[in-house]
Amino acid sequence: MSDSRVDEYADRLERWRDEFAALRTILWDTDLTEALKWHKPCYTHAGKNIVIFQPLNDLCALMFFKGALLNDPKALLREQGENSRSSLRLEFRAVADVTSMKSALRDLVADGIRVQRAGLRVKTPAPPTHRDYPDELAALMEADPGLRERIRAADTRSPTGATCSTSTTPSNQRHARLASSACRTESSKVSECTTERRAMRTIVVVGRATGRPVASRRQSRWCLATMR
């Protein structure tokens, strides 16, 4: 069944209109429910997100939220980026691509529903160690046991700095490491920081020259907590 909000979305599409129309027709013939989430057409099962439409510059895609868990015998699913863990997507550049992948798309949707019903989740990686950080920061941690211990102690803090039994910090640490890895300009390298505070600041401040977004305020508070 169509969603009137998605009807309006489709009418406003300037690119990939025909491709989305073809995809939508296929998705209507599945056990998914159409909705509009994050300003994009999203398809759910029993209220859980299965797949979402992504209009990009050089292609459009259907992103499966738990794509990493799906059976993909033809290896059609693609990673969104090098840091993507769970989500994988089907990419389309023409209506002919949609037509050729119709059968595979239906199979992937059915498998996505199976994964959701079974409650399967992508395995959470082990908590990071100092060796998971960029080389420059890892070197500082090796040289300064106090700094190393403060970072490790942050594993048992919430993003606001409060101690908690079930910490959410591994995810925040991952975002912090990605931000730190992006700091590759001469002005933002950890190796050039002269104080501990400035070294830790590189975890949340991304070099402007990279064009990468800085970590969220919530993640920033966690990172700054490690300096206290």
Secondary structure, DSSP 4 states (H G I P E B T S, - for coil): ---HHHHHHHHH-SSSHHHHHHHHHHHHTTT-EEEEETTEEEEEETTEEEEEEEE-SS-EEEEETTGGGS--TT---EESSTT-SS-EEEEESSHHHHHHTHHHHHHHHHHHHHHHHTT--PPPPPPP-GGGS-HHHHHHHHH-HHHHHHHHHGGGB-TTS-B-SS--HHHHHHHHHHHHHH--STTT-GGG--SHHHHHHTTT---GGGTPPPPPHHHHHHHHHTT-
